[in-house]
């Protein structure tokens, strides 16, 4: 392995590899920061420009774009509460709260340092476990996928704040919208109201833009121009939240590991990794009450996980030719364009490609962090823009992003509808995160539940005969039950400590 890593490092003697790394990082920041675009679209846009390039140069550039775009989504999420990617939704909960407190620079610095740490840890795990973990991912069947989705939904208790009822209501809304589209087994349209645009389901990008960004614009309009966001202050490169990062190091390491493992599972992706890691960190935190109100630990957990999932998604792609995420699936096309076939033989026939990619992830960490921190001062000034101007800019981004997602007006209508829905739910203090979680995991849960029953010919024993499935299901139950038990005990203790009435 050492020899192959040296071989990969030697590729950086070519200036074009460095140029590809730098260009991919900068372009990835821009793509990720614009809501509605994201790494999948960014890679798809650049693939035609890689024709005739050296395979190593093109693959290094595209993977750098992938990693940087996952962080880039945090920029707009923190500054204007408009997540550039689905994985940055959890980042917005605490990041935007810090921006409103005049600490946008701190939030940006925490997010970029956590992202770098996540990639560093995950890329090391990738080098050590790429082939074994990829083979393990192949063992996951539909029963295990169903249990994993159920576990993700059970975490709604941690995302719902103080009201489990409102969180469950929001999750139900997300699950209802997840049923829209063609039936996965019969192909019959469900709840599409005759719109063929809904045959593939409710588009996620317009939903994200509507629920989070457009609803925020409506809140700004309601508050009026007099309500201002505190100006963001950030020092130079040496003014870093070192003490804050040290206090969150446990959450960063834990989230990096979780993000990598979840990223290896095909279909899971950075968004699920971000949600799960955020919830886990909240449960282990000494100050869980700060989550959602500007917790640096919450930002660190989300960003470390979604960037670690990038390396995780690459593991099954390289070792078995199976993408771990939608973006990794597009990367397979980039490999094919270069005449490279991902799979077990890649490590023996073309070792310079996977090992150069491993080294590029390591080298790319300081590059990404330096570029991110250098631009933080500029990005933080977004918070100094007057509220009416921010509302106009965010609205423009919403409409352009929604239209660009499918180049039709239908996503714009969807975004507008969800913007109004998000505004009304905010007025009722119903959390929005469980809606996204239900929408993302609903299809995965339904598809694999039915697929498991078909595989087992209707025998439900498939859900309790597999040890992995049982572990996931038991964990899901515990995640729901333990907080309720803890709450009941807490109330009982308060009742016992209350002095008797005279």
Buried (B, 14 or more C-beta within 10 A) or exposed (E): EEEBBEBBBEBBEBEBBBEBBBBBBBBBBBBBBBBBBBBBBBBBEBBEEBEEBBBBBBBBBBBBBBBBBBBBBBBBBBBBBBBBBBBBBBBBBBBBBBBBBBBBBBBBBBBBBBBBBBBBBBBBBBBEBBBEBBEBBEEBBBBBBBBBBBBBBBBBBBBBBEEBEBBBBBBBBBBBBBBBBBEBEEEEBBEBEEEEBBEEBBBBBBBBBBBBBBBBBBBBBEEEEEEEBEEBBBEEEEBBBEEBBEBBEBBBBBBBBBBBBBBBBBBBBBBBBBBBBBBBBBBEBEEBEBBBBBBBBBBBBBBBBBBBBBBBBBBBBBBBBBBBBBBBBBBBEBBEBBEBEBBBEBBEEBBBBBBBBBBBBBBBBEBBBBBBBEBBBEBBBBBBBEBEEBBBBBBEBBBBBBBBBBEEEBBBBBBBBBBEBBBEBBEEEBBBBBBBBBBBBBBBBBBBBBBBBEBBEEEEEBBEEBEBBBEBBEBBEEBBEEBEEEEEEEEEEEEEEEEEEE
